[in-house]
Amino acid sequence: MSAKYIFVTGGVVSSLGKGLAAASIGCLLEARGIRVGMMKFDPYLNVDPGTMSPFQHGEVFVTDDGAETDLDMGHYERFTHAKLSRDNNLTSGRIYEQVITKERRGDYLGKTVQVIPHVTNEIKNAMRKVAAECDVCLVEIGGTVGDIESLPFLEAIRQMRQDLGRDNTLFVHVTLVPWIAAAQELKTKPTQHSVKEMLSIGIQPDILLCRTERNLPREMRTKIAAFCNVEEAAVIAARDVANIYELPLAFANEHVDALVLKYLRMTDAPEAKLEKWQDLVHRAYHPKDEVHIAIVGKYVEYEDSYKSLKEALVHGALHSNLKLRVTWIEAEGLETEDGSYVAQLEGFDGILVPGGFGKRGIEGMLNAIRYARERHVPYFGICLGMQTACIEFARNVCGLKDANSGEFDPATPHRIIYKLRELTGVEEMGGTMRLGAWTCVMESGSLAARIYGTTEISERHRHRYEFNREYEALLTGAGLALTGTTPDATYVEIVEIPSHPFFIACQFHPEFKSKPLEPHPLFRDFVSASYANRMAKGRALSQESFATLST
């Protein structure tokens, strides 16, 4: 049987949560035993978000096959078990690139190449490719209805309804019902205009997810249903939730999954099994204590720059029934030579330095790592956080005062970190970035091997620089352990300090593979070690504080 499609669009304003809505619907369908596929089209002309600023676009999510994708792909992977690759996230730029490549090659046999049918056919073919291996394929269209960039994608999904019929396609429209404080009223007009815009291009939404801060009264749902030509039961109040992992349960309470299956003629699907999600949300609202983590990064003004990282920490905290308290520290603010940075780092249970590019803030990161190493505070370094850990160790333990990375100081006499293309074998990778899943082999008995419970893993990468093994003997002789490498021993993947309570750093990005119901082992154990540090220093909450924490 061919797959059915759910198309998720948005109206009025961006950032209404289309990605989370699509992921949550996918989660509910998966809980009913249905194989789901997830896909997103982004209307911008960049071929992918790999070169876009984190301040503008948020994090770049990397898949196993090395695709640099939109951060919504992270939501899809955290909420479902859909297998994602470069085929699951396409931009206007990539679609047009494919069309132009075909035109230059002569595939169109001299025809005039147009948006309809050539661009729309390319979009439809991309959807069919992803849908080939699932029962239901959820397709999110980025941007908002009315954007000129989105029109080819909206036209393509309109055609899909024509091609496949109503029983095999479903339109879910996420819209806004704002609360106007001056009038003390919820207003439905923005939703009405958004649906009117959809109708003008030939798409009648089947389900409306109405984003609202307040309860949506029955009479207001009736009004929206009448003006937007949908069933009253299909007007869903998508209220704000305190924890995003509550969203599938909130949708289940609104019978979204039952409605979807009714419209898609899949009513024989079993009831959803949501016990694990219910337990997860219960733990989120009833923690036994809290844990305080400092993230010392380069893009902390915009939290979406570290979206997967923050969620992976949340997963680790939920596993230990803890409430996560994160403090974002701008690395540049720690760049002092008089030791005054110490005051900014005191009181944290654990310190994490995440990935990034460029030299800005590096000295502040080195100060934070030195503090964690010398004060025996649990430390977790990721990508750049591993490279700076090696540089800090070389400078302050091995005495190489000018040690640095070729990225930050090309003239440094001690290049602890090399540029990727200066290493052997890089020509085979076809570029200067190591991307996607690579195998890592760990030393038996190491902290990393104990955390993972195995000695061979596969993790995702996104970086240009590597540890220079010419300095291996010097650093390991002083107490740094290189406990994870690629199978051919060319690239260093994990470093540790065995004499430290918990000091581990990895070249890869483990946050991309963490899920709320399956927390990543490194984040799970880092949070656990941080909480042990909290307990040892007597910062645990009293029983009287639990009620306050839970609220």
C-alpha positions in Angstrom: 0.0 0.0 0.0 1.4 3.4 -0.9 2.0 6.0 1.8 -0.5 8.6 2.9 0.6 12.3 3.5 0.1 14.9 6.2 1.1 18.4 5.1 1.8 20.9 7.9 1.7 24.6 7.0 1.7 27.8 9.0 0.0 31.1 8.9 0.0 34.6 10.4 3.5 34.6 11.8 6.5 32.3 11.9 7.8 30.5 15.0 4.3 29.1 15.8 5.8 25.6 16.3 5.0 23.8 13.0 8.1 21.6 13.6 7.0 20.6 17.1 3.5 20.1 15.9 4.6 17.8 13.1 6.9 15.9 15.4 4.2 15.4 18.0 1.7 14.1 15.4 4.4 11.7 14.2 5.0 10.6 17.8 1.3 9.9 18.3 1.0 7.9 15.1 4.2 6.0 15.9 2.7 5.2 19.4 -0.2 3.5 17.4 2.2 1.3 15.5 2.3 3.3 12.3 5.6 3.8 10.5 6.1 7.5 10.0 8.4 9.5 7.7 9.3 13.1 8.4 10.2 15.8 5.9 10.7 19.5 5.8 10.9 22.0 2.9 12.6 25.3 3.7 11.8 28.2 1.3 15.1 30.1 1.5 17.6 30.0 -1.4 20.6 28.7 0.5 21.3 25.1 -0.7 21.5 24.1 3.0 21.9 26.0 6.3 25.5 24.9 6.7 26.9 28.4 5.9 24.2 30.4 7.7 24.8 32.3 10.9 23.7 30.5 14.1 22.3 33.8 15.3 19.9 33.9 12.3 19.0 30.3 11.8 19.8 28.5 15.0 21.8 25.3 15.1 22.7 23.2 12.1 21.4 19.6 12.7 23.6 16.9 11.2 22.3 13.5 10.0 24.2 10.2 9.8 24.9 10.8 6.1 26.5 14.1 6.7 23.6 16.4 5.6 23.6 19.9 7.3 19.9 20.4 7.9 17.3 22.6 9.7 17.0 22.4 13.5 13.4 21.0 13.1 15.0 17.8 12.0 16.2 17.5 15.5 12.6 17.7 16.8 11.7 14.9 14.3 14.4 12.6 15.6 13.7 13.3 19.3 10.0 12.6 19.0 10.0 9.7 16.5 12.3 7.0 15.2 12.0 8.2 11.6 15.4 7.6 9.8 16.5 11.0 8.4 19.0 11.9 5.8 19.7 14.7 3.3 16.5 13.5 1.4 14.4 14.7 4.4 15.3 18.4 4.3 15.3 20.3 1.0 15.5 24.1 0.5 14.3 26.2 -2.5 18.0 26.5 -3.3 18.5 22.8 -3.6 15.4 22.2 -5.6 16.3 25.0 -8.1 19.9 23.6 -8.2 18.5 20.2 -9.2 16.2 21.7 -11.8 19.0 23.8 -13.3 21.4 20.8 -13.4 18.8 18.8 -15.3 18.2 21.7 -17.7 22.0 22.1 -18.4 22.3 18.4 -19.0 19.4 18.5 -21.5 17.0 16.3 -19.5 14.1 18.6 -20.5 14.7 18.1 -24.2 14.7 21.8 -25.1 11.4 22.6 -23.3 10.9 25.9 -21.5 11.7 25.2 -17.9 9.0 26.6 -15.5 7.9 26.6 -11.9 4.9 24.5 -13.0 5.5 21.7 -13.8 9.2 21.3 -13.5 9.9 22.8 -10.0 6.7 21.4 -8.5 7.4 17.9 -10.0 10.9 18.0 -8.4 9.2 18.8 -5.0 6.6 16.0 -5.5 9.3 13.5 -6.5 11.3 14.3 -3.4 8.2 13.6 -1.2 7.5 10.3 -2.9 11.1 9.2 -2.4 10.9 9.7 1.4 7.3 8.2 1.6 8.5 5.0 -0.1 9.5 3.5 3.2 6.7 4.5 5.6 2.9 4.3 6.1 2.4 8.0 6.7 4.7 10.8 5.6 4.5 14.1 7.4 5.7 17.1 5.3 6.3 20.5 6.9 6.4 23.5 4.7 8.6 26.2 6.2 7.7 29.9 6.4 4.1 31.2 6.4 1.3 31.2 3.8 1.6 34.3 1.7 5.4 34.2 1.5 6.4 34.4 -2.2 9.2 31.8 -1.6 6.7 29.2 -0.3 4.4 29.3 -3.2 6.0 26.4 -5.3 5.8 24.1 -2.3 2.2 25.0 -1.5 1.3 24.4 -5.2 3.1 21.0 -5.1 1.1 19.9 -2.1 -2.1 21.2 -3.7 -1.3 19.0 -6.6 -0.7 16.0 -4.3 -4.3 16.3 -3.1 -5.4 16.2 -6.7 -3.2 13.3 -7.5 -3.9 11.1 -4.5 -7.4 12.2 -3.3 -8.8 13.2 0.1 -8.4 9.7 1.7 -4.6 9.8 1.2 -3.7 13.5 2.0 -4.4 15.7 5.0 -3.8 19.4 5.4 -2.9 20.6 9.0 -2.6 24.4 9.3 -1.0 25.9 12.3 -2.3 29.4 13.0 -2.5 32.0 15.7 -5.4 33.1 18.0 -3.8 36.1 19.8 -4.9 37.5 23.2 -5.3 41.2 22.9 -4.6 42.5 26.4 -6.2 46.0 25.8 -9.5 44.3 24.8 -9.1 41.3 27.1 -10.2 39.1 24.2 -8.9 36.3 22.1 -9.2 37.3 18.4 -10.0 34.8 15.6 -9.6 37.2 12.6 -5.9 36.3 12.0 -6.8 32.7 11.7 -9.7 33.5 9.4 -7.4 35.5 7.1 -4.7 32.8 7.2 -7.2 30.2 6.0 -8.6 32.6 3.4 -5.0 32.9 2.0 -4.7 29.1 1.9 -8.1 28.9 0.0 -6.9 31.5 -2.5 -4.2 29.1 -3.7 -6.5 26.1 -3.7 -5.9 24.4 -0.4 -8.7 23.8 2.2 -7.2 23.0 5.6 -8.6 19.9 7.2 -7.4 20.5 10.8 -6.5 23.8 12.4 -4.0 23.9 15.2 -4.8 27.2 16.9 -1.8 28.5 18.9 -3.1 30.4 21.9 -2.1 31.4 25.4 -5.6 31.0 26.8 -8.3 28.4 26.7 -10.2 28.4 23.5 -13.9 28.6 24.4 -16.5 26.4 22.7 -18.2 29.3 21.1 -14.9 30.5 19.6 -14.2 27.0 18.2 -17.7 27.0 16.6 -17.0 30.4 15.1 -13.6 29.4 13.6 -15.1 26.2 12.3 -17.9 28.1 10.5 -15.7 30.8 9.0 -12.9 28.4 8.0 -15.1 25.6 6.7 -13.8 22.8 9.0 -15.4 20.5 11.5 -15.7 21.9 14.9 -13.8 18.9 16.3 -11.0 19.8 13.9 -10.4 23.2 15.6 -7.7 22.2 18.0 -6.6 24.4 20.9 -2.8 24.2 20.8 -2.1 25.9 24.0 1.4 26.8 25.3 3.0 24.1 27.4 5.7 24.5 30.0 7.6 21.4 28.7 7.7 20.6 25.0 7.6 16.8 25.8 4.1 17.4 27.1 2.9 18.3 23.6 2.1 14.8 22.3 0.0 14.2 25.4 -1.7 17.6 24.9 -2.5 16.6 21.3 -3.8 13.2 22.4 -6.1 14.9 24.9 -7.5 16.9 22.0 -7.9 13.7 20.0 -5.6 14.9 17.2 -4.3 11.5 16.3 -7.9 10.0 16.2 -9.0 12.9 13.9 -5.9 12.3 11.6 -6.7 8.6 11.3 -10.4 9.3 10.6 -9.6 11.6 7.8 -6.9 9.2 6.3 -9.3 6.2 6.6 -6.9 4.4 9.0 -9.4 3.8 11.9 -8.2 0.2 12.4 -5.0 1.4 14.0 -4.6 0.3 17.7 -4.8 2.8 20.6 -1.7 4.8 21.3 0.7 3.5 24.0 1.8 6.7 25.8 2.7 5.4 29.2 6.4 6.2 28.7 5.7 9.8 27.7 3.3 10.2 30.7 6.0 9.0 33.0 8.5 11.4 31.4 6.2 14.4 31.9 5.4 13.3 35.4 9.2 13.3 36.2 9.5 16.7 34.5 6.9 18.2 36.9 8.0 16.3 40.0 11.8 16.4 40.2 13.6 15.2 43.3 16.2 18.0 43.1 17.9 20.3 40.6 21.3 20.4 38.9 23.1 23.6 37.8 25.1 23.5 34.6 27.1 26.3 33.0 27.3 26.3 29.2 30.3 28.5 28.1 29.7 29.2 24.4 30.0 31.6 21.6 26.4 32.0 20.5 24.6 32.0 23.9 22.5 35.1 23.1 20.4 32.9 20.8 19.5 29.6 22.6 18.3 28.0 19.3 22.0 28.0 18.4 22.4 25.1 20.9 19.0 23.6 20.6 20.0 19.9 20.5 22.6 20.5 23.2 20.0 22.0 25.6 17.5 19.2 25.0 20.2 16.5 25.5 21.0 18.0 28.9 17.2 18.0 29.7 17.1 14.3 28.7 20.0 13.6 31.1 18.4 15.5 33.9 15.0 13.7 33.4 16.7 10.4 33.5 17.9 11.2 37.0 14.6 12.8 38.0 16.3 16.3 38.2 15.3 19.7 37.1 17.9 21.2 34.8 19.1 24.8 35.6 21.2 26.1 32.7 23.2 29.3 32.8 24.4 30.5 29.4 27.8 32.2 29.8 29.3 34.2 27.0 32.8 33.0 26.6 34.2 36.5 25.8 33.0 37.5 29.3 35.6 35.2 30.9 38.6 36.6 29.0 40.3 38.1 32.0 43.9 37.5 33.1 43.5 38.5 36.8 41.4 35.5 37.8 38.2 37.5 38.2 36.4 35.0 35.8 36.4 32.6 38.8 33.5 34.5 40.4 31.3 33.8 37.3 32.0 30.1 37.5 31.6 29.4 41.2 28.5 27.5 42.3 27.9 25.4 39.2 27.7 21.7 39.5 29.1 21.0 36.0 30.6 23.0 33.1 30.1 22.3 29.4 31.9 23.9 26.5 30.1 23.2 23.2 31.1 23.4 19.5 31.7 26.6 17.5 33.8 28.1 14.8 36.3 31.0 14.9 38.7 32.5 17.5 36.2 34.7 19.4 35.8 33.8 23.0 38.5 31.1 23.0 40.5 32.5 25.9 37.4 32.6 28.0 36.7 28.9 27.2 40.3 28.1 28.2 39.8 29.8 31.5 36.5 27.9 32.1 38.2 24.6 31.3 41.2 25.4 33.6 38.7 26.2 36.4 36.9 22.9 35.9 40.1 20.9 35.8 41.8 22.5 38.8 38.7 22.7 41.0 37.6 19.1 40.1 34.2 20.3 38.7 32.7 17.8 36.2 33.6 18.9 32.7 32.1 17.9 29.3 33.6 19.3 26.1 32.1 18.8 22.6 33.9 19.4 19.3 35.5 22.8 20.0 35.2 21.9 23.7 37.6 19.0 23.1 40.0 21.1 21.1 40.2 23.8 23.7 40.6 21.2 26.5 43.7 19.9 24.7 45.0 23.4 24.2 44.4 24.3 27.9 46.2 21.1 29.0 49.1 21.8 26.8 49.5 25.3 28.1 48.9 24.9 31.8 50.0 21.4 32.5 52.7 20.7 29.8 54.1 24.3 29.9 53.6 25.1 26.2 52.5 28.7 26.8 52.0 29.4 23.1 50.0 26.2 22.3 47.0 26.9 20.1 45.0 25.7 17.2 45.9 26.6 13.6 42.3 28.0 13.4 42.9 30.7 16.1 46.7 31.4 15.5 48.2 30.2 12.2 51.6 31.3 13.4 51.6 29.4 16.7 54.8 27.3 17.3 52.7 24.5 18.9 49.7 23.6 16.8 47.9 21.2 19.1 45.0 21.3 16.7 45.5 20.9 12.9 43.4 22.0 10.0 41.7 18.9 8.6 43.1 19.1 5.1 46.7 19.0 6.5 46.0 15.4 7.7 46.4 12.3 5.7 43.4 10.8 3.9 41.3 14.0 3.8 41.3 14.0 -0.1 39.0 11.0 0.1 36.4 13.0 2.1 36.0 15.5 -0.7 36.4 18.7 1.3 37.6 20.5 4.5 34.7 19.4 6.8 34.3 16.1 8.5 30.6 15.5 8.5 28.2 12.7 9.5 28.6 9.4 11.2 32.1 8.0 11.9 33.1 5.0 13.9 35.0 5.5 17.1 36.9 2.7 19.0 37.5 3.2 22.7 40.1 1.9 25.1 38.7 -0.9 27.3 38.3 0.3 30.9 38.3 4.0 30.0 35.6 6.3 31.3 34.1 6.6 27.8 33.9 2.8 27.4 32.2 2.5 30.9 29.7 5.2 30.0 28.8 3.7 26.6 29.0 0.1 27.9 30.9 -0.9 24.7 34.2 -0.2 23.0 32.9 0.7 19.5 30.3 3.4 18.7 29.2 5.6 15.8 28.7 9.4 16.3 28.0 12.4 14.1 30.6 15.0 13.3 30.8 18.6 12.0 34.2 20.2 12.2 37.3 21.2 10.2 40.1 20.7 12.8 41.7 17.7 14.4 44.1 16.9 17.3 47.7 16.8 16.2 49.1 13.5 17.2 52.7 14.8 17.2 51.9 16.1 20.7 50.4 12.9 21.9 53.4 11.6 23.8 53.9 15.0 25.6 50.2 15.3 26.7 49.6 11.7 27.6 52.8 11.7 29.6 51.4 14.6 31.7 48.1 12.8 32.4 45.8 13.4 29.4 44.4 10.1 28.1 43.4 9.7 24.4 40.8 7.0 24.9 38.8 7.1 21.6 40.1 7.2 18.0 38.9 6.2 14.5 39.5 2.5 13.7 42.6 3.4 11.7 43.9 5.5 14.6 44.2 8.6 12.4 41.8 10.9 14.2 41.4 11.4 18.0 37.8 11.3 19.0 37.8 11.3 22.9 40.1 12.6 25.5 39.9 12.2 29.3 41.8 13.0 32.5 41.7 9.8 34.5 42.7 11.5 37.8 39.7 13.9 37.6 36.3 12.9 39.0 34.7 13.5 35.5 36.6 15.2 32.7 35.7 14.0 29.2 35.7 15.7 25.8 34.7 14.4 22.4 35.3 15.6 18.8 31.9 14.5 17.7 28.4 15.9 18.5 26.6 13.4 20.8 23.6 15.8 21.3 22.3 14.9 17.8 21.5 11.4 18.9 19.8 12.0 22.3 16.1 11.4 22.7 13.9 12.1 25.7 13.0 8.4 26.2 16.6 7.4 25.3 19.0 9.9 26.8 22.5 9.9 25.3 25.0 8.1 27.7 27.5 11.0 27.8 24.8 13.5 28.8 23.2 11.1 31.2 26.5 10.5 33.0 27.6 14.1 32.9 24.4 15.2 34.6 24.7 12.4 37.1 28.4 13.4 37.9 27.4 17.0 38.2 24.6 16.1 40.6 27.1 14.0 42.6 29.3 17.0 42.8 26.4 19.1 44.0 25.6 16.5 46.8 29.3 16.4 47.8 29.3 20.2 48.2 26.1 20.2 50.2 24.0 22.0 47.7 21.2 19.5 47.6 17.7 20.9 48.2 16.0 20.4 51.4 12.7 18.5 51.5 10.8 21.7 52.1 12.2 23.1 48.8 10.8 20.3 46.6 7.3 21.8 46.4 8.7 25.2 45.3 10.9 23.5 42.7 8.0 21.5 41.3 6.1 24.6 40.6 
